[in-house]
Amino acid sequence: MIYATQIGQPAIQPLSSQPTLSVGDIVIGRVTKQVAKEIYHIRFHGKSYSVQSQLSLRTGNYVLLQLQEIGEQLSFKLLDSIPELNAAQLSQSLKPLLSNHDNQFTTAFLRLSLRYHLPVNLEHLRYLKELYRAVLEEGEVSELDFLQPYFFQNRQIASHLLTDRFLLVRWYWGRRRLQEDLARRQESKDAESSPGGAESPFSLLTNTAGAMQSFLSAENVLRWLLRELGARSSPELPREHPEQELVKIINRLTTLSELPESPDWPESARDLLNSALFIGFQLALFRKSLWCCLPVFLQDREPLVFLRRQHLEGIGTRYSFKFEADEIYRYRPVIRGVLQNEQITIHFEHPDQEFRKLVEDSIPLLRQALHRLGLQEIHVHTRQPQKPEGFFEGLVPKSVNSLDKLI
């Protein structure tokens, strides 16, 4: 099981590590010296590269580089020098490469690329603009809010480990419904039957889809969390750790996705494999006390829950969670919570007073349900949203003040 080692040690890129690059990516470097006429040594993530440029550069200047070739040595083209690191300067320097460059979406994309210490990928920018227009047809959402899931995924998972770079942003904004995909796969079992019976690729894929749907059910996720908490008065706890169960699913999907291309099911297998790999990396983040993002199947809904476990000296283990519910009264309610020992505090955030009143009227029923799970002290509150972009507060690294941290 090749993935068994990967799942425990995912490719989570610390800020000082070399990012995964693709041809065409734009990165920031610094001039270390001029070695000949129009030849400069540029430092990028701790390594030095020779770059030719007709620009008049000095030692210490910051520059924009575009990756031209990947081989034994990366080959860069020098695009421009940057007096200051901010989205406006980047947008100005990228003018020749960008269509409709002077807009808020491009500025937001560049701003988050800097904040997440990631290369600027212009092809991704163009695709995300198109996706943003489609999402706007269904409701108002800011550019920064829309982009956050894309950067959350690509900050944590190296591109060569997950082929769908837009998985989470499509998932988060309703352009991908894993639960519907899994249900479709199960419904098509009879229509796609083929010789080989239960061991045919069609049946294996269908059975694996069913196992994945069960794995992500709200009941299963709840049992897993209760096991994490060491709850005594709880539903029957799973015998296996969730990673062990997920590794079996991933191994099956990996085998199916590598089979010959004649039928159409290998594409479905690869699509499901991307989703399973994403969830595997999120579980690994959880084990490392970092924020993770997990889909939970609750009836016909599929909320993406952000979860974090922290070990606090002298206090114990604290679990924090947050998620956005479906739109109600023109806004998406934000639910935040902290769980520690047998105490839980939950905040429901929504700008509409009528919605908050409905939540307050339901608090007694919620208390009863939480008591049945073994929680002794329960605090439930409603309040106005804290900030316009408050949901992702804490999930995003702080803005970079020094370019040296990037190179």
N, C-alpha and C positions, 0 to 999 in steps of 0.2 A: 504494500500500500504506500505508494510514493507520497501521496498527499498527507499521510499521517504525520510526517515530520513538519511539513509546511504549515499545517494548521496550528501547531503549537508555536511556530516562529514565523509569522507572516512577514511580508516585506513592508513593514511599517517604516517609512523613511524619516529618520530624525532630521532636524533642520540642517545639520552639518553634513549629511550624506549626499552622495552624488545622485541627482534625480535621474529617472529613466527618461531618455530623450528619443525623439523621432526626427527624421529629416524634415527640415522646415521650421522646427521649433526656434523660438527667439529667447535668448538668455542674456544675462548681464555679466560682464567681466570687468577687469581692471587692468590698465596698462602697467606693467612692471618695469619695462625698459624698451628702448629702441635699439635694435641690433644691426640695422642697415637702413639704407634709404627706403622709406615706405614699408619697412618690415618691423613689426612690433611683437613683443612677447606679451600675451594677455593671460591673466590668471582667472580661472573659472573653477570654483569648488576645489581649490587646493592644487590644481594642476595648471601647468603652463602650456600655452599653445601659440605657435607662430602664425600671425595674421598679416596679410598685406593690405595696406590702405593708403590712399592719397591724402587722407585727412591729416592735418597737423596736430599730432597728439603729444602729450607730455606724460611723464611717469606720474601715476596716480589718477589719471583721467578714467572715468567710468564710460563704458561703451556697450552698445547693443550688438550682439552677435547672432547670426542665423546659421543653424547647423546645415551644412551642405552634404556631408558624407559621413557614414559610420563605418569604421574599419578598425584596424589595430590602433590608429590614432584618429580622433575626431577632427573633422575639417570644418572650419567656420569661415563665414563671410562677415566682415565688419560693416555694419549698417550705418551707425552714427555714434557720436559721443553724447553723453548725457550730463548736463551741468547739475541736475538735481534728480533724485529718484522720487517721482510722483506720477500719477496717472496722466496728468496734463502733458508733462515732458515726454512720456512714453508715447502718447497719442500723436504728438507732434513729430516725433522721430519716425513713427511707423506710417506716417501719411502716405508715402508712395505705395505701401503694400495693402492699405486698407481702403475698401469702398465704404462710403457713408461713415467715414471715420469719426466725424465730429458729432457724436451723440452720447447720450447718457449710458446706453447699454455697453458700448465699447469702453467707456471710462470705468464702469463698474467691473467689467471683466478684467481690465488691466489692474485695477486697484486690488482685486482679490488674488490675481496672479502674484502680485507682490506680497500680499499678506500671507499667502500660503507658501511662498518661496517656490513657486512652480514656473516652468517655462511658459511663454506665451505661444499658444498654438492657434494660428490664424484660421485653419480649417475648422477647428472646434468652435472658434468664435462665430464663424459664419453659420454653422449648423445650429448653434444655440440661439442665435438671433431668430432663425426661422421657427424654432420650437417655441421661443418666447412669444412670437406673434400669435401662434396657435393657442397658447395658454391664455393670452389676453382676451381672446374672443369669449372665454368662459367667465372672466372676472378680473378685477384689478389686482395686480401684484407688482411690487417694485422690482427693478432690475437686480438689486443686490439680493433680495429674498429669493428670487427665481434662481439665481446662479449658485446659491450656497450649497445645495446638494451635490452639484457637479464637483465643486472644489472639495467638499467633505470627502467624497469618494476618492478623488484622484490625489489628494494629499496623503492618503493612507495606503493605497494599493497601487503598486508599480504597474505600469501599462502592460508589461509582458505577462503579468499574472492574471489579468482580467481583460478579455478582448473587447468587451462592451464598455467604453469609457463614459457612456451617457446613461448607464443603467439606472443609477439612483435618481438622477434629475428627471428622467422620464417616469420612473416609479412614483416619485414624490408628488409630481404634478398631474398624476392620473393618466399619463399617456401609455403606461404599461400596467397591466393588471395580472400579476402572477397567478392569483387565485383563479381567474377566468381561464388562463392558459392551461393550468393543471386540470380544471374541470373539463375543458374541451378535449384534452388528451384522453381523459377517462371515458368520455362519451363516445369517442371515436374508436374505442377498442374493438367493437364488433366489425365496424366498417373496414378496419385496417388489419383484420386477422390474416395471417399468412401461415404457410406450412411451418411446422415446428412447435405448435401448441404453446404451452406456457413459457417455453424457453426462446420463442421467436423474439427478434428485436422489438417488434411492435408491442408484444405483451410485456417484455422487460421494461420498456419505456413507460408504458401505461402503469405498471405496478410501481415503478420508481416515482412517477408523478403522484400516485396515491400516497406513497410513504412520505413524500415531501409535504403534501397538503396536511397530512396528519401531524408531521413534525412541527409545522407552523401554526397549528390550531391554538386558539386562545387557551384552551384547557391544558394542552401540553406545555405551553410556555409558562402558564401559572404553576404547574407542578414542578417545572424546572426551577423557577424562582423560589418556590417554597423549599425545595431541596437546598438551594443556595443559602437560604435563611436558617436552615436547620429547624424548620417549624415542626412541631410535634402533632398538633391537632390540624391535620391537613389531608387533602385527598391522597389516594395511593400515589406514592412517589415513583418516578421512573427508575428502573434498575440501572440503565446505562447513563453515563454522562452525555449531554447533548452532542459534544464533539464526536464521540464514538458513533452515535447514531448517524450524524451528518457525514462522517467519513465513509460509511457504507454507501450512502446515497451518491456521494461525489465519485466514488470508485466505479459504481455502476454507470453513471452518466459519462464518465471519462471513457470507459470501454465502448459505450454506444456511440459516442461522438466521433470515435476514430474508425468506425466501420466504413466499408465502401460507400461511395456517394450515390449509388443508383436510386434508392427510394428517397423520399423527402424527410424521413424521420431523423437522419443525423443532424439536420439543421435544428430541429426541435430539441434534440438532445443537447446540442451546444448551447442553445438559448437557456435551457433549464440548468445546464452546468454552470453558466455564468452566474445565475441567481444563487445556486448552491455554494459556489466558491465565495461569492460576496458575503453570504451569511456566515460561512466558515471564518473568514477574516474578521468579521464583526465579533464573533465569539472570542477570537484570539485577542482582540482589542479589549474586550470586557475583562479577560483574565489579566491583562496588563494594566488594569485600573485606568483605562482611557474610555472616552465616550464611544459607544458603539450604536449602530442603528439596525434595528430588527423589525421585519414585517410581522404582524400578528393577524391571523385570520379570525375575524369575529363576525359570525353570520355572513352577510354579504359585503362587509366592509374590510378594509385592509390597511389599518393605520400603521405608520412607521414610527416605532417607539425608540427614542434615544435613551440609553441606559448607561449608568456608570457605577462601578463599585470602587470605593476608596477604603483603605485601611488607615485609620487615624490613630496615632499614638496616644495611649491613655484614654481613648474614647471607644474604639472598636471599629467595626465595619459599618460603613454608611453606603446606602444605595440611593442614587438620585435618578429620577426619570422625568421625561417631558415628551409630550406629543401634541400634535394639532388634530382636532376632530374635524369632521365635515362641516362645511359652512352652515351657520345658523344665524338668522337675523343679519345677513349680509357680511358676517365676519366668521373666521375660523377660530373657535375657542381653543385656548392653550391650556393644557393641564400639566402642572408641575408637581413633583412630589419628592419627599425625602423619607426614607425608611431606615430605621436604626433600632436594633434590638427588637422589641415588640411595640414600637411606637411609629406612627406614620403621620405625616403632615402633607396635605394636598391643597393646592391652590388652583382654582378655576378662574381663568382670566378672560374677560369679554367686555367690550365697551357698552353693551346694551344692558340697561338696568333690568328689563323684563326677563332676559335670559338668566341673569344672576339670581333673580328671585325664584325662577323655576329650579335652579340648582339648590338654592337654600331650602326650598320646600322638600327636596329629595334627600337631604342630608341624613335624616333618621334611617331611611332604608339603606343608604350606603354604609352607615355605621354598623348596622346589623350584619350586613354581608361581610364587612372587614373583621368584625368580632368573631364570626364563624371560622375565619381563617387563622385564628389564634392571636390576632393583634389586640393588645390590651389598651393602649392609649391612642386615640384617634382624634386628629384635628383637621377639620375641613373648612376652607375659607373661599370666598369669592372676592374678586377685586378687578379694578381696571387694568388693562394691559400696561406693563411697566414701561416699555419702549416700543416705537414703531418696528424696530428690527430686533426686539428683545428675545425672540424665540431662539435664535442662534447664538446668543450671548454665551460665551464660555465654550462653545463648540469650535470657535474660530480663533486661531492664534492672534495675538495683538499685532498691530501694524509694526512694520520694521522701521526703526529710526536710523539705522546705520547700514549702509550698503555692504560693509565688511561682513555682516552676518549672512549675506547672500552669496558671497564669493569666497 
